[in-house]
Amino acid sequence: MFLLERVSLLLRWILLLGLLPGHAMADLVRRPAVADLFYPGNKKALTSLVEGYLAKAPLDPCSKEEIVALIVPHAGYLYSGKIAAHAYRQIRGNDYEVVVLIGPSHLMGFEGASLYNGDYYETPLGRVKINRTLSEALVRQNKGFRFLPEAHEREHSLEVQLPFLQRSLSDFSLVPILMGSTSLSTCKAVAQGLANQLSGKKALLVASSDLSHYHPSEVARQLDQSAIEAIQAMDGPGLISRMESGSCELCGGGPVAAVLLAAKGLGAEHVTILRRGDSSEASGDSSSVVGYMAAAISKGGGTGASAPAKAQEHLLSPGQKHELLAMARRAIETCLSQEKVLQPEPADARLMRPGAAFVTLTRRGELRGCIGYTEAIHPLCRTVTECAIAAAISDPRFPPLKPSELKEVKLEISVLSALKEIQDVSEIKVGRDGILIEKGGRKGLLLPQVAIEYHWDRNAFLEMVCYKAGLPKDAWRQGAKILIFSAEVFHEER
């Protein structure tokens, strides 16, 4: 009797799966799990939202190169959708045979990497066909991969990328991969398998990862910068090492490291950091933030912003300069009158690119405040508005600006290039270069225009930077670290 029941049950499953002649096999579809949670579940609303994000994201010079991989965040669209769009905008309209999407498993732990052995991944925008041939080849030829479909059922890190891919690419097959381990051995195994299987194919790798989680924005900025340094160097092992030491945090560190290694194996040469930010841009709460970043990894040309220097070279138009100055003044006015920090929304989307800048305030020809960032931590428009407010109320050399003083204040903005360490001071050109000197934990910086204003020669300029750092005036001769930068300077006509 027991045997008959087992046979009967087996026949029912065979019929259900369509394995008998005359029965069509049903497609195995991974249904949306986080629609209406991380993004709109309505097709029209989702299309409108994604298209809006893509329309506002600027094209970077790297879009003209052969983009091999992207790194994108995977939070709810309210928080990271705008940043993710900066990556997807660069590949919009490109022709890729297959997209390999790699993310972390948040809900299920396992060793190695899990592929999905179904037929489709589905979103409100439709179905994306799984590349079963490539998936099966990866499992068959590499011990780092296996089929574990249950890991995919509720995981969001891959699903949230698909609407962007569906609106950016016309036709592609998908290889969805979840990593349950961030060990370097797993990353190398995944990267080696992908590099072997994708060689000669028109493929796009996408690593899904957020950065640091739930730190004050200043702490998060330092952690995220550490991660970005390893990413810019295309150093997958170094990224894992930094994560293990606690110097950076990524919830998709394994996928990012694997993609860096695989992209390098496929001939990619450099990384463009397209946009970075954190959840405070949406929430307004900087006391506990999640960090996000969008990047492209490409080969050929070398014109993309593969290092901070290029990420910060802006060459602003007159219209962009005018908009930045207006935003800076409006930010100060709002802070002084309403005690509120204005969130910038520039009309020119190019002002959302990462940028380093200083904002200088003068009143009746005298300095009234000067604060800035030397690294491209935030979008340029946010850097400028934050520095304008800080120069007005937080420069320790001056009391907070009073509302009655603002009409007499003139704003000057200096948009900085990347810092470049030098070994010989003969490289410094007065009038072109600003200087930062660092020694024994002390640090001082003066902008290029200061040397011109006071008619300093090179030696006097170096001595005054040392003085500002609280160092002996000849510290620049005694082993201090010397960095130079250029600046694009513009000011209000008042």
ZILINNOR-V52827 format. One record per backbone hydrogen bond with DSSP energy under -1.0 kcal/mol. CO is the residue of the C=O (numbers start at 1). NH is the residue of the N-H. Records with the same first field share a line. If there is no record, write none. Layout:
# ZILINNOR-V52827
CO = NH, NH
This chain:
# ZILINNOR-V52827
1 = 5
2 = 6
3 = 7
4 = 8
5 = 9
6 = 10
7 = 11
8 = 12
9 = 13
10 = 14
11 = 15
12 = 16
13 = 17
14 = 19
20 = 23
28 = 119, 120
30 = 122
34 = 37, 38
38 = 77
39 = 36
42 = 46
43 = 47
44 = 48
45 = 49
46 = 50
47 = 51
48 = 52
49 = 53
50 = 54
51 = 55
52 = 56
60 = 63
61 = 64
62 = 65
65 = 67
66 = 299
68 = 205
69 = 297
70 = 207
71 = 295
72 = 209
76 = 79, 80
77 = 81
80 = 84
81 = 85
83 = 86
84 = 87, 88
85 = 89
87 = 90
91 = 94
97 = 173
98 = 204
99 = 175
100 = 206
101 = 177
102 = 208
103 = 179
112 = 180
113 = 146
114 = 178
115 = 148
119 = 130
120 = 30
121 = 128
123 = 126
126 = 123
128 = 121
129 = 174
130 = 132
131 = 135
132 = 136
133 = 137
134 = 138
135 = 139
136 = 140
137 = 141
138 = 142
142 = 145
144 = 113
146 = 115
148 = 151
149 = 152
156 = 160
158 = 161
161 = 165
162 = 166
163 = 167
164 = 168
165 = 169
168 = 93
173 = 99
174 = 131
175 = 101
177 = 103
178 = 114
179 = 105
183 = 187
184 = 188
185 = 189
186 = 190
187 = 191
188 = 192
189 = 193
190 = 194
191 = 195
192 = 196
193 = 197
194 = 198
198 = 201
201 = 203
202 = 97, 98
204 = 100
205 = 70
206 = 102
207 = 72
212 = 291
215 = 289
216 = 220
217 = 221
218 = 222
219 = 223
220 = 224
221 = 225
222 = 226
223 = 227
224 = 228
225 = 229
226 = 230
227 = 231
228 = 232
229 = 233
230 = 235
231 = 234
235 = 239
236 = 240
237 = 241
238 = 242
239 = 243
240 = 244
241 = 245
242 = 247
252 = 256
253 = 257
254 = 258
255 = 259
256 = 260
257 = 261
258 = 262
259 = 263
260 = 264
261 = 265
262 = 266
263 = 268
264 = 267
270 = 298
272 = 296
275 = 294
277 = 292
278 = 281
279 = 282, 283
280 = 284
286 = 217
289 = 214, 215
290 = 279
291 = 211
292 = 277
294 = 274, 275
295 = 71
296 = 272
297 = 68, 69
298 = 269, 270
299 = 66
300 = 302
304 = 306
305 = 273
307 = 311
308 = 312
317 = 321
318 = 322
319 = 323
320 = 324
321 = 325
322 = 326
323 = 327
324 = 328
325 = 329
326 = 330
327 = 331
328 = 332
329 = 333
330 = 334
331 = 335
332 = 336
333 = 337
334 = 338
335 = 339
348 = 351
349 = 352
350 = 353
351 = 381
353 = 380
356 = 416
357 = 373
358 = 414
359 = 371
360 = 412
361 = 368, 369
362 = 410
363 = 366
366 = 363
369 = 361
371 = 359
375 = 377
378 = 355
379 = 383
380 = 384
381 = 385
382 = 386
383 = 387
384 = 388
385 = 389
386 = 390
387 = 391
388 = 392
389 = 393
390 = 394
392 = 401
395 = 398
402 = 405
405 = 408
406 = 409
410 = 362
411 = 492
412 = 360
413 = 490
414 = 358
415 = 488
420 = 484
424 = 427
425 = 428
429 = 432, 433
434 = 485
435 = 446
436 = 483
437 = 444
438 = 481
439 = 442
442 = 439
444 = 437
446 = 435
447 = 450
449 = 453
450 = 454
451 = 456
457 = 461
458 = 462
459 = 463
460 = 464
461 = 465
462 = 466
463 = 467
464 = 468
465 = 469
466 = 471
467 = 470
472 = 475
474 = 477
475 = 478, 480
481 = 438
482 = 422
483 = 436
484 = 420
485 = 434
486 = 417
488 = 415
490 = 413
